[in-house]
Amino acid sequence: MAEKLKLDIVTPHGHVFNDDVDEIVASGSEGEFGVLPEHVPFLTTLKIGMLTYKKGSETGIFFISSGYAEVGPDKVTILADSAEKSDHIDIERAKAAMKRAEERLKQAEKFDEARATAALERAITRIHVAEKK
Amino acid sequence: MATLRDIKKRIKAVQNTQKITKAMKMVSASKLRKVQNRMLDLRPYADKMHDVLMSLARGADRESHPLLAFRPRKTVEVVVVTSDRGLCGAFNTNILKAAQRCINDYKKDGFEASISTVGKKARDYFKRRGIPMRKSWTGISGNVSFTNAQEIANDIKDNFINETIDEVVVVYNAFKSMVAQTVTVAKLLPLAPIEEGKESSAAESAMADFIYEPSMEAIFDRLIPRNVDIQIYRALLESSAAEEAARMSAMENATKSCSEMVGKLTLQFNKARQASITGELMDIVGGVEALKG
C-alpha cells in the first residue's frame, strides 16, 4: 500500500512543488475535497482557492488559480493556471489588484464584468491565503 | 598575384563580417536565454497535461467530444513550424525536408495532405514549389506568445470540428541542447490513446475508471481544447529556442571561419610584402653594382 502521496503542482510558468506528502486538501469546483493515500482515481476542475498539504508535522498552503487535479492512489497532479506558496504571495500587489478590480466592477459597463469578478476573486483569495501562513 | 592593397582590403572585409557574425551570436545567445527559460518552465506542464489526457482518453468514449473523434482519415493537416529569418544553419532545411517526406508519405498512402505553415521560410518554400497552403502565419518565431498559439490552435480546432481535416500533425524542431535540435513530428489530433512504445503507462491503464467532477463532459470541454493550445504553444516555443540555438552555433562557426581566413590572408599579405621588399633590394643592389661598373 502506498503510504505517501506524490504531490506535483505544475503551471505554465514552471514546476511549483514536487514532494511526497501525507494528506492534501484542495478546493474543487464542486467543493473542498481531501485526499489520503489509496484514493480512487478522480479528476476534477479546480476553482480559485486554497490547497493545503500535510507532511509529518509540516503544513504548506498554496494559492491555486483555476486548473485541474488528477488524483491517483499514490499521486496527485495539479495543473493550475498559476500557483503560489503562501509565503511567496505579494500582498501589496494582491491588494492593488483587488482595488483595481473593485473599481472596474463599479463601472461595469466599461469593462468585462466576468473578468473583473474573476480578478477580484483571485485577489481576495490570494490575500486570504497569504494571511493564513 | 594580388597586390598588397587588394589583400589588405580583403582582410578588412573579412574582419567586418566577423564583427557582424560575432554580434549576431551574442544577440542570439541573449534571445535564447529568454525563450529557453519560458520553454523549460512550460515543459513539465505540457507533459503532465498530455499524460492526464492520455489516461483520460483511454477510458473515454470517442463520441464524447468532437476533438476526440476518430474519423476515417481523408485529409491530413501538416503544420510546419520554421523560422522567419535565415542564417541559422540547417535549421529550416531539416524541417522542410522532414515535412516534405511526411507529405509524400501521406500522399503515397492515398490521403489528402493539407498544409499550413508557421514562419516565412516554410511559406516561401511551398510558394516556390507552387504547393497550395491552407493557411500561413508569419512574424511569430521572434516573439512567441500564448495569444499567437491560441490563434493557430483555434483555427486548427475549428477545421477539425468542421471535418475539413481529419488528423493533425505538427512538424517542428525540438530544442534538445545548445548544439542539437531534433526534428519532431508530433500527432496533435485526434488524441491517440496508446502511443507506440509507450508501454510504461500500462499500470495506469488499470485505473482508467475515473470519477469526474463536475462531469466528464464539462472537464473534456475545457481540458481538450486547452491541451491543443498548450501543445501548439509548446511547439512554437521549442522551435523558437531551437532556432536561436541553431543560429548561435552557425554564427559561432562563421566567426571561427573568419578568424581562419584572416590568418591565411595575413600570411599571404606578409609573403607579398616580403617579396616586394626583396625585389626592391635586388633593384638597389643591381643599381649600385651598375654604378660601380
Interface residues (C-beta under 8 A of the other chain):
Chain A: D8 V10 T11 P12 H13 G14 H15 G28 S29 E30 V40 P41 F42 L43 T44 T45 Y68 E70 G72 P73 T77 L79
Chain B: L40 D41 L42 P44 Y45 K48 M49 D51 V52 S55 L56 F146 E204 M207 A208 D209 F210 I211 Y212 E213 P214 A218 I219 R222 L223 I230
